[in-house]
Amino acid sequence: MNTINEASRSVLKNKPSAILVINSVTSTVADSAISLGKIYLCTEGDEQPCEKCKNCMLIEKNEHPDFIHFDTSSLASETIKVSEIKLLSSFFQLTSNQGGTRIFSLGLMENVSTTIKNTLLKTIEEPPKNLKVILFTKATRSVPLTIKSRCQIIDLRKDIKTEIGASMKKFSELD
């Protein structure tokens, strides 16, 4: 489980319909998405997901019918087609399989086209009932202001020394 700082935890308490996550280099986007999905959908945990309820276990196995994560961190910008985003938009018009909230998670915003960002903006502007959108980025400068202004921003980065150390370690492993 990722460490969620107090400021982020207070934002998540309100379970906003759209959040923009500045991810730490110390964890993968997929791990962060799973952690946040559990926070939204856990039926037992209060401050932290219980890791034991049906929702937590299904999310961990990537089998929850109301949790979809597209990890774009290793994809080219045109890999996720606009038609797929539109299909997802129509998917979110349906009711939840588990009778609660649906979660759509997309990371990283740097790896999607402007057309896809505009399609996401339409969904975020008028979100269907019980839809939560989680968007990931390395830095907010790569996210259009129109999207940023409609999202609660959560910063999962650690202190600068930890972030630089983790980046250097990843860089050294490339050899």
C-alpha positions in Angstrom: 0.0 0.0 0.0 1.3 3.4 -0.9 1.8 5.9 1.8 -0.8 8.6 1.6 0.1 11.8 3.3 -2.4 13.6 5.6 -3.2 16.4 3.0 -4.1 13.8 0.4 -6.0 11.7 2.9 -8.2 14.7 3.8 -9.0 15.2 0.1 -9.9 11.6 -0.3 -12.2 11.6 2.7 -14.7 13.6 0.6 -14.2 11.1 -2.3 -14.2 13.8 -5.1 -15.5 12.8 -8.5 -12.1 13.7 -10.2 -8.6 13.6 -8.8 -5.3 14.4 -10.4 -2.5 12.4 -8.8 1.1 13.5 -9.0 2.7 10.1 -8.6 5.9 9.4 -6.8 8.8 7.8 -8.6 9.0 5.4 -5.6 5.8 3.6 -6.7 4.3 2.5 -10.0 1.1 4.2 -11.4 -0.6 0.8 -11.3 0.2 0.3 -7.5 -1.1 3.9 -6.8 -4.2 3.3 -8.8 -5.0 0.0 -6.9 -4.4 1.8 -3.6 -6.7 4.7 -4.5 -9.3 2.3 -5.9 -9.4 0.4 -2.6 -9.8 3.7 -0.7 -12.8 4.6 -2.8 -14.4 1.1 -2.8 -13.5 -0.6 0.5 -16.6 -1.5 2.5 -14.9 -2.1 5.8 -11.9 0.3 6.2 -12.3 3.8 7.6 -9.0 5.6 7.1 -7.2 2.8 5.3 -8.6 0.0 3.1 -9.1 -3.2 5.1 -7.5 -5.4 2.4 -9.9 -8.2 3.4 -13.4 -7.2 2.0 -14.6 -8.4 -1.3 -14.0 -5.1 -3.0 -10.3 -4.9 -1.8 -9.6 -8.4 -2.9 -11.2 -8.0 -6.3 -9.3 -4.7 -7.0 -6.0 -6.3 -5.9 -6.5 -9.1 -8.5 -7.7 -6.5 -11.1 -11.0 -8.3 -11.3 -13.4 -5.7 -9.8 -16.2 -5.0 -12.3 -16.4 -1.3 -11.2 -12.7 -0.5 -11.3 -10.9 0.0 -14.6 -7.3 1.2 -14.8 -5.5 2.0 -18.1 -1.8 2.3 -17.4 -0.3 4.4 -20.2 3.1 4.7 -18.6 4.8 2.5 -21.2 2.5 3.3 -24.2 2.8 5.6 -27.1 0.5 8.6 -27.0 -1.9 7.2 -29.7 -2.2 3.7 -28.2 -5.4 4.5 -26.4 -7.8 5.4 -29.1 -10.5 8.1 -28.8 -13.1 5.4 -29.6 -12.0 3.4 -26.6 -12.4 6.5 -24.3 -15.9 7.1 -25.8 -16.8 3.4 -25.2 -15.7 3.9 -21.6 -17.8 7.0 -21.4 -20.9 5.0 -22.4 -19.8 2.2 -20.0 -20.0 4.8 -17.2 -23.5 5.7 -18.0 -24.5 2.2 -16.8 -25.2 1.5 -13.1 -22.5 0.0 -10.9 -22.2 -3.8 -10.9 -21.7 -3.7 -7.1 -24.3 -1.1 -6.5 -22.0 1.7 -5.6 -19.2 3.7 -7.3 -17.4 3.1 -10.6 -13.8 4.1 -10.8 -11.9 4.9 -14.0 -8.1 5.4 -13.6 -5.8 6.7 -16.3 -2.1 7.1 -16.1 0.0 8.9 -17.2 -1.6 12.0 -18.7 1.7 12.8 -20.5 1.1 9.7 -22.7 -2.3 10.5 -24.1 -3.2 12.7 -27.1 -4.9 16.1 -26.9 -8.0 14.5 -28.4 -8.2 12.0 -25.6 -7.6 14.8 -23.0 -10.6 16.7 -24.5 -12.8 13.6 -24.3 -11.8 13.1 -20.7 -12.6 16.8 -20.0 -16.2 16.3 -21.2 -16.6 13.3 -18.9 -15.1 15.2 -15.9 -17.2 18.4 -16.6 -20.5 16.4 -16.4 -19.6 13.2 -14.6 -22.3 10.5 -14.6 -23.7 9.6 -11.1 -21.3 7.6 -9.0 -18.4 7.8 -11.4 -15.0 8.7 -10.0 -12.1 9.5 -12.3 -8.4 9.2 -11.2 -5.8 10.7 -13.5 -2.1 10.4 -13.0 0.8 12.6 -14.0 4.4 13.1 -13.3 4.0 16.9 -13.3 0.9 19.1 -13.5 2.4 21.2 -16.3 1.5 18.4 -18.7 -2.2 18.5 -17.8 -4.4 21.1 -19.5 -5.6 23.8 -17.1 -9.2 23.0 -18.0 -8.7 19.5 -16.6 -6.7 20.6 -13.6 -9.3 23.1 -12.6 -11.9 20.3 -12.4 -9.8 17.9 -10.3 -8.7 17.8 -6.7 -4.9 17.5 -6.8 -3.2 14.8 -4.7 0.6 14.8 -4.5 2.0 11.4 -3.6 5.6 12.5 -4.0 8.0 12.0 -1.1 10.6 14.5 0.1 13.0 15.7 -2.6 15.9 13.5 -1.3 13.9 10.3 -1.5 12.5 11.2 -5.0 16.0 12.0 -6.4 17.4 8.8 -4.9 14.7 6.7 -6.4 15.1 8.3 -9.8 18.9 7.8 -9.7 18.4 4.1 -8.8 16.0 3.6 -11.7 18.4 5.4 -14.0 21.4 3.3 -12.9 19.3 0.1 -13.5 19.0 1.0 -17.2 22.5 -0.1 -18.0 
